[in-house]
Amino acid sequence: MQVFLVAMILANIAGEMHWSFFPLYLQSLGADVGKIGLFFTLSALVPLALQILGGWLSDSIGRLQAIALGSLAGVLGYVVILTAPSWQWLLLAVAASSLCSSFVGPSFQAFIAEQSTEQTRGRVYGVVEGIYTVVGVVGPPIGGYLVEHFGFRPMLTVAAALYLTATVIRLAMARGARQSEASANVSREKPSLKSLRGNLSAMAGLILAGGLITWIMLADGVRDTAFTLGRQLEPVYMQDVGGLSTSQIGWLVSIASFTTMVLMMPAGWLSDKKGERVGIVAGFFVVAAGLLVFVNSRAFAGFAVAWGLYGLGDALIRPAYSALISKAVPEKLRGTAFGLFSTSLGIVSLPAPYIGALLWQQFGPAVPFYVPVVALLALLPVMWVKFKLPAASSRSREAPVAAEAAVN
């Protein structure tokens, strides 16, 4: 578990170093606001095709093996980023990075769930994701400093070196997992279209049943679409409207991540003690307040308050959401479930970045950030009523799983 987290932290420090400034990198290569919105809409196509596949492979071949495969694609993405002559070429880099996240993301969430009991799920997510959130504290300030003093490509070179180191660690972990399985005579069913169809059929039944999974899908689709309208335009807004430098933008992301890191563990405890919906509803209310502060700020102090609220909201939401989904689906479907959720949300929100850019150009820079506030406030009562698990007595208890057996 410790080595697993070290590799995740290294890889995602690299990601935070450049991803926080990717819209500005596109702008430096000649893309205007409309083209930036179009870029992120097109780049969302690849994850739609791969998230379910990544989650299913995680269930089939093992969490660590799936993460290792995804990391190799991530290395390819950095090669393209460093050599791309124009912003259009960066679509290939994002496609490779999407392949990486499609394999790593579902495996990460499922791996953490397997390290806990149902009664401690929120706390385990809180502890692990709280430690992991250090990537957002460290990565953006380093990235912003390197961009401001040396330019984008030197920053990307440093990020690529960090990611390559993480990939080497992940490959070693996957090899160790295979050797452990071989010595223990653990057999796996080979991935096949039949097993993929079986997993998808089981998930389709849960989604169409009209229960908790159905409402998570519907509410999350609306929420994700609203947020995606302005998410990729935030750095441009802070630079063009707020007059901030790249270093200041990096520090704002760091403020949010530090707040999340500090509060994630008590938020996980709150999820276990009071129920997942308490953290989810409270977190989204705080995020809505942060958006209102963000869009009305014109100085670093105001933006800092907004990003602090983002961090608080994120701390409340993440462990509760992960715990809720992991409890609502069978263990053997967790990887597929996390992949399917990401894919379904991506389909719904696919055109949102481009629509957000059009709203910016036609009605003003503030409009894409007000829409999520309205959507969130409308969703809060729905989440409070529908995001409830069945009584504990009606659900099976899960025994804790040792870290060494997590890939079995």
C-alpha positions as CSV (number, residue, x, y, z in Angstrom):
1,M,0.0,0.0,0.0
2,Q,2.8,2.4,0.8
3,V,4.7,1.7,-2.4
4,F,1.4,2.0,-4.3
5,L,0.8,5.4,-2.9
6,V,4.4,6.6,-3.6
7,A,3.9,5.7,-7.3
8,M,0.5,7.4,-7.4
9,I,1.9,10.5,-5.8
10,L,4.9,10.8,-8.2
11,A,2.7,10.2,-11.2
12,N,0.1,12.7,-10.2
13,I,2.5,15.4,-9.1
14,A,3.7,15.3,-12.7
15,G,0.1,15.5,-13.9
16,E,-0.8,18.4,-11.6
17,M,2.4,20.3,-12.7
18,H,1.1,20.5,-16.3
19,W,-2.6,19.9,-16.2
20,S,-3.4,23.0,-14.1
21,F,-1.9,25.1,-16.9
22,F,-2.9,23.1,-20.0
23,P,-5.4,25.6,-21.2
24,L,-2.7,28.3,-21.0
25,Y,-0.3,26.0,-22.9
26,L,-2.9,25.7,-25.6
27,Q,-3.3,29.4,-25.6
28,S,0.5,29.8,-26.0
29,L,0.3,27.6,-29.1
30,G,-2.3,29.7,-30.8
31,A,-5.7,28.5,-29.5
32,D,-8.3,31.0,-28.5
33,V,-11.1,30.4,-26.0
34,G,-13.4,28.8,-28.6
35,K,-10.6,26.4,-29.7
36,I,-9.8,25.6,-26.1
37,G,-13.4,24.6,-25.5
38,L,-13.4,22.5,-28.7
39,F,-10.1,20.9,-27.8
40,F,-11.4,19.6,-24.4
41,T,-14.7,18.4,-26.0
42,L,-12.8,16.4,-28.6
43,S,-10.3,15.1,-26.1
44,A,-13.2,13.7,-24.0
45,L,-14.1,11.2,-26.8
46,V,-11.2,8.8,-26.0
47,P,-12.1,8.1,-22.4
48,L,-15.7,7.3,-23.4
49,A,-14.4,4.4,-25.4
50,L,-11.9,3.2,-22.8
51,Q,-13.2,3.8,-19.2
52,I,-15.4,0.7,-19.2
53,L,-12.7,-1.4,-20.8
54,G,-10.2,-0.2,-18.2
55,G,-12.5,-1.0,-15.3
56,W,-13.3,-4.4,-16.7
57,L,-9.7,-5.3,-17.2
58,S,-9.0,-4.2,-13.7
59,D,-11.6,-6.7,-12.5
60,S,-10.2,-9.4,-14.8
61,I,-6.4,-9.1,-14.8
62,G,-5.8,-7.4,-11.4
63,R,-5.6,-3.8,-10.1
64,L,-1.8,-3.4,-10.3
65,Q,-1.5,-5.0,-13.7
66,A,-4.1,-2.7,-15.1
67,I,-2.3,0.3,-13.6
68,A,1.0,-0.8,-15.1
69,L,-0.6,-1.0,-18.6
70,G,-2.1,2.4,-18.3
71,S,1.2,3.9,-17.1
72,L,2.9,2.8,-20.3
73,A,0.3,4.8,-22.3
74,G,0.9,7.8,-20.0
75,V,4.6,7.7,-20.9
76,L,3.7,7.8,-24.6
77,G,1.4,10.8,-23.8
78,Y,4.4,12.8,-22.4
79,V,6.5,12.0,-25.5
80,V,3.8,13.5,-27.7
81,I,3.3,16.6,-25.4
82,L,7.1,17.3,-25.5
83,T,7.3,17.0,-29.3
84,A,3.9,18.5,-30.4
85,P,4.5,21.4,-32.9
86,S,0.9,22.8,-32.5
87,W,-2.1,22.7,-30.2
88,Q,-3.9,20.3,-32.6
89,W,-1.2,17.7,-32.1
90,L,-1.8,17.7,-28.4
91,L,-5.1,15.8,-29.0
92,L,-2.9,12.7,-29.5
93,A,-1.2,13.4,-26.2
94,V,-4.5,13.8,-24.4
95,A,-5.7,10.6,-26.0
96,A,-2.7,8.6,-24.6
97,S,-3.2,10.2,-21.2
98,S,-6.9,9.3,-21.3
99,L,-5.9,5.7,-21.9
100,C,-3.7,5.9,-18.8
101,S,-6.5,7.4,-16.6
102,S,-9.0,4.9,-18.0
103,F,-6.9,2.0,-16.6
104,V,-5.5,3.7,-13.5
105,G,-8.6,5.5,-12.2
106,P,-11.0,2.6,-11.7
107,S,-8.2,0.4,-10.4
108,F,-7.2,3.0,-7.8
109,Q,-10.8,3.3,-6.5
110,A,-11.4,-0.4,-6.4
111,F,-8.0,-1.2,-4.8
112,I,-8.7,1.2,-1.9
113,A,-12.1,-0.3,-1.3
114,E,-10.5,-3.7,-1.0
115,Q,-8.4,-2.5,1.9
116,S,-11.3,-1.8,4.2
117,T,-14.5,-3.1,5.8
118,E,-17.8,-1.6,4.9
119,Q,-18.0,0.1,8.3
120,T,-14.7,1.9,7.8
121,R,-14.9,2.5,4.1
122,G,-15.2,6.3,4.3
123,R,-12.3,6.6,6.7
124,V,-10.0,4.5,4.6
125,Y,-10.9,6.6,1.5
126,G,-10.4,9.7,3.6
127,V,-6.9,8.7,4.8
128,V,-5.6,7.4,1.5
129,E,-7.0,10.2,-0.6
130,G,-6.0,12.7,2.0
131,I,-2.4,11.5,1.7
132,Y,-2.7,11.4,-2.1
133,T,-4.0,15.0,-2.3
134,V,-0.4,16.2,-1.6
135,V,0.0,16.0,-5.4
136,G,-2.3,19.1,-5.7
137,V,-0.4,20.9,-3.0
138,V,3.1,20.3,-4.5
139,G,2.5,20.0,-8.3
140,P,0.8,23.3,-9.3
141,P,3.2,25.7,-7.5
142,I,6.2,23.8,-9.0
143,G,4.6,23.8,-12.4
144,G,3.7,27.5,-12.2
145,Y,7.2,28.5,-11.1
146,L,8.8,26.5,-13.9
147,V,6.5,28.0,-16.5
148,E,7.0,31.6,-15.3
149,H,10.8,31.4,-15.1
150,F,11.7,28.8,-17.8
151,G,8.7,28.2,-20.0
152,F,6.3,25.4,-20.7
153,R,8.6,22.8,-22.3
154,P,11.2,22.7,-19.4
155,M,8.3,22.2,-17.0
156,L,6.9,19.4,-19.1
157,T,10.3,17.8,-19.2
158,V,10.5,17.7,-15.4
159,A,7.0,16.3,-15.2
160,A,7.8,13.6,-17.7
161,A,10.8,12.5,-15.7
162,L,8.7,12.2,-12.5
163,Y,6.1,10.2,-14.4
164,L,8.7,7.8,-15.9
165,T,9.9,7.1,-12.4
166,A,6.4,6.3,-11.2
167,T,5.9,4.0,-14.2
168,V,9.1,2.0,-13.4
169,I,7.7,1.5,-9.8
170,R,4.3,0.4,-11.1
171,L,5.8,-2.1,-13.5
172,A,7.8,-3.6,-10.7
173,M,4.7,-3.9,-8.5
174,A,2.7,-5.6,-11.3
175,R,5.6,-8.1,-11.8
176,G,5.6,-8.8,-8.1
177,A,1.8,-9.3,-8.1
178,R,2.1,-11.8,-11.0
179,Q,4.8,-13.7,-9.2
180,S,2.8,-13.8,-6.0
181,E,-0.2,-15.2,-7.8
182,A,1.9,-17.8,-9.6
183,S,3.4,-19.0,-6.3
184,A,0.0,-19.2,-4.7
185,N,-1.5,-21.0,-7.7
186,V,-4.0,-18.3,-8.2
187,S,-5.8,-18.7,-11.5
188,R,-7.7,-16.0,-13.4
189,E,-10.3,-16.2,-16.0
190,K,-8.9,-14.8,-19.2
191,P,-10.5,-11.6,-20.4
192,S,-13.1,-12.3,-23.0
193,L,-16.1,-10.6,-24.6
194,K,-18.3,-13.0,-22.7
195,S,-17.0,-11.8,-19.3
196,L,-17.3,-8.2,-20.5
197,R,-20.9,-8.7,-21.6
198,G,-21.6,-10.3,-18.2
199,N,-20.2,-7.4,-16.2
200,L,-22.0,-4.8,-18.4
201,S,-25.3,-6.7,-18.1
202,A,-25.0,-6.8,-14.4
203,M,-24.3,-3.1,-14.2
204,A,-27.1,-2.3,-16.6
205,G,-29.5,-4.2,-14.3
206,L,-28.4,-2.0,-11.4
207,I,-28.7,1.2,-13.4
208,L,-32.2,0.4,-14.7
209,A,-33.5,-0.9,-11.4
210,G,-34.6,2.6,-10.3
211,G,-32.6,2.4,-7.0
212,L,-29.6,4.1,-5.6
213,I,-27.3,3.5,-8.6
214,T,-30.0,5.0,-11.0
215,W,-30.2,8.2,-9.0
216,I,-26.4,8.5,-8.7
217,M,-26.1,8.3,-12.4
218,L,-28.8,10.8,-13.1
219,A,-27.7,13.4,-10.5
220,D,-24.0,13.0,-11.3
221,G,-24.7,13.4,-15.0
222,V,-26.4,16.8,-14.5
223,R,-23.7,17.9,-12.0
224,D,-20.8,16.9,-14.2
225,T,-22.3,18.6,-17.3
226,A,-22.8,21.9,-15.4
227,F,-19.3,21.8,-14.0
228,T,-17.6,21.0,-17.3
229,L,-19.0,24.2,-18.8
230,G,-16.3,26.3,-17.1
231,R,-13.8,23.9,-15.6
232,Q,-11.2,24.1,-18.4
233,L,-11.7,27.9,-18.6
234,E,-10.8,28.6,-15.0
235,P,-7.1,29.3,-15.6
236,V,-8.0,31.6,-18.6
237,Y,-10.5,33.4,-16.4
238,M,-8.0,34.0,-13.6
239,Q,-5.3,35.2,-16.0
240,D,-7.4,37.3,-18.4
241,V,-10.1,38.6,-16.0
242,G,-8.4,38.4,-12.6
243,G,-5.0,39.4,-13.9
244,L,-3.2,36.6,-12.0
245,S,0.2,35.1,-13.0
246,T,0.8,31.4,-13.6
247,S,2.6,31.2,-10.2
248,Q,-0.4,32.7,-8.5
249,I,-2.7,30.3,-10.3
250,G,-0.5,27.4,-9.2
251,W,-0.7,28.5,-5.5
252,L,-4.5,28.7,-5.7
253,V,-4.7,25.1,-6.8
254,S,-2.3,24.3,-4.0
255,I,-4.5,26.1,-1.5
256,A,-7.5,24.0,-2.5
257,S,-5.5,20.7,-2.4
258,F,-4.0,21.5,1.0
259,T,-7.4,22.3,2.4
260,T,-8.7,19.0,1.0
261,M,-5.7,17.1,2.4
262,V,-6.1,18.4,5.9
263,L,-9.9,17.8,6.0
264,M,-10.2,14.6,4.1
265,M,-9.7,12.3,7.1
266,P,-12.3,13.9,9.3
267,A,-14.6,14.1,6.3
268,G,-14.2,10.3,5.9
269,W,-15.1,9.8,9.5
270,L,-18.2,12.0,9.0
271,S,-19.2,9.8,6.1
272,D,-19.0,6.6,8.2
273,K,-20.8,8.1,11.2
274,K,-23.5,10.2,9.7
275,G,-24.0,8.6,6.3
276,E,-22.5,9.4,2.8
277,R,-25.3,11.8,1.8
278,V,-24.4,14.2,4.6
279,G,-20.9,14.7,3.2
280,I,-22.1,14.8,-0.4
281,V,-24.8,17.4,0.1
282,A,-22.8,19.6,2.4
283,G,-19.8,19.4,0.0
284,F,-21.7,20.5,-3.0
285,F,-23.3,23.3,-1.2
286,V,-19.8,24.6,-0.2
287,V,-18.6,24.2,-3.8
288,A,-21.6,26.3,-5.0
289,A,-20.6,29.0,-2.6
290,G,-17.0,28.8,-3.8
291,L,-18.2,29.3,-7.4
292,L,-20.0,32.5,-6.4
293,V,-16.9,33.8,-4.7
294,F,-14.8,32.8,-7.7
295,V,-16.8,34.5,-10.4
296,N,-17.0,37.8,-8.4
297,S,-13.3,38.0,-7.5
298,R,-10.8,40.3,-9.1
299,A,-7.8,39.9,-6.8
300,F,-5.7,37.0,-5.5
301,A,-7.3,37.1,-2.0
302,G,-10.8,36.6,-3.4
303,F,-9.7,33.7,-5.6
304,A,-7.9,32.2,-2.6
305,V,-11.2,32.2,-0.6
306,A,-12.9,30.5,-3.5
307,W,-10.3,27.8,-3.9
308,G,-10.3,27.2,-0.2
309,L,-14.0,26.5,-0.4
310,Y,-13.4,24.2,-3.4
311,G,-10.9,22.3,-1.2
312,L,-13.4,22.0,1.7
313,G,-16.2,20.8,-0.6
314,D,-13.9,18.3,-2.3
315,A,-12.8,16.9,1.1
316,L,-16.5,16.3,2.1
317,I,-17.5,14.8,-1.3
318,R,-14.7,12.5,-2.3
319,P,-14.6,9.9,0.4
320,A,-18.4,9.9,0.7
321,Y,-18.9,9.4,-3.0
322,S,-16.3,6.7,-3.4
323,A,-17.7,4.8,-0.3
324,L,-21.3,5.1,-1.6
325,I,-20.5,3.7,-5.0
326,S,-18.2,0.9,-3.6
327,K,-21.0,-0.2,-1.2
328,A,-23.8,0.0,-3.8
329,V,-22.1,-2.5,-6.2
330,P,-20.8,-6.1,-5.7
331,E,-17.0,-6.4,-5.2
332,K,-16.4,-8.3,-8.4
333,L,-18.0,-5.4,-10.4
334,R,-16.2,-2.4,-8.7
335,G,-13.7,-1.8,-11.4
336,T,-16.4,-2.0,-14.1
337,A,-18.7,0.2,-12.0
338,F,-16.1,3.0,-11.5
339,G,-15.3,2.9,-15.2
340,L,-18.9,2.9,-16.3
341,F,-19.7,5.9,-14.1
342,S,-16.9,7.9,-15.7
343,T,-18.0,6.9,-19.2
344,S,-21.7,7.6,-18.7
345,L,-20.9,11.0,-17.2
346,G,-18.5,11.7,-20.0
347,I,-21.2,11.0,-22.6
348,V,-23.7,13.3,-21.0
349,S,-21.1,16.2,-20.5
350,L,-19.3,15.6,-23.8
351,P,-20.3,18.9,-25.5
352,A,-20.1,21.0,-22.3
353,P,-16.6,22.5,-22.7
354,Y,-17.4,23.8,-26.2
355,I,-20.8,25.1,-25.0
356,G,-19.1,26.8,-22.1
357,A,-16.7,28.5,-24.5
358,L,-19.6,29.7,-26.6
359,L,-21.4,31.1,-23.5
360,W,-18.1,32.9,-22.6
361,Q,-17.9,34.5,-26.1
362,Q,-21.6,35.3,-26.5
363,F,-22.7,36.3,-23.0
364,G,-19.5,37.1,-21.1
365,P,-16.8,35.2,-19.1
366,A,-18.9,34.8,-15.9
367,V,-21.8,32.9,-17.5
368,P,-20.2,29.4,-17.6
369,F,-19.5,29.6,-13.9
370,Y,-23.0,30.7,-12.8
371,V,-24.7,27.7,-14.5
372,P,-23.2,25.1,-12.1
373,V,-24.4,27.1,-9.1
374,V,-28.0,26.9,-10.3
375,A,-27.7,23.2,-11.1
376,L,-26.1,22.3,-7.8
377,L,-28.8,24.1,-5.7
378,A,-31.5,22.3,-7.7
379,L,-29.8,18.9,-7.1
380,L,-29.2,19.2,-3.4
381,P,-32.7,18.1,-2.3
382,V,-32.7,15.2,-4.8
383,M,-29.3,14.0,-3.4
384,W,-30.6,14.2,0.2
385,V,-33.7,12.1,-0.5
386,K,-32.3,9.6,-2.9
387,F,-28.6,9.0,-1.9
388,K,-29.5,6.5,0.9
389,L,-28.1,3.0,1.2
390,P,-30.4,0.1,2.3
391,A,-30.3,-0.7,6.0
392,A,-27.1,-2.3,7.2
393,S,-28.9,-5.5,8.1
394,S,-30.0,-6.1,4.6
395,R,-26.5,-5.8,3.1
396,S,-23.7,-8.4,3.3
397,R,-20.7,-7.6,5.5
398,E,-17.3,-7.7,3.9
399,A,-14.2,-9.0,5.6
400,P,-11.1,-6.9,5.5
401,V,-8.7,-7.9,2.7
402,A,-4.9,-7.9,3.2
403,A,-2.9,-5.7,0.9
404,E,-1.1,-8.7,-0.4
405,A,-4.3,-10.2,-1.7
406,A,-5.8,-7.1,-3.1
407,V,-5.2,-8.1,-6.7
408,N,-6.8,-11.6,-6.3
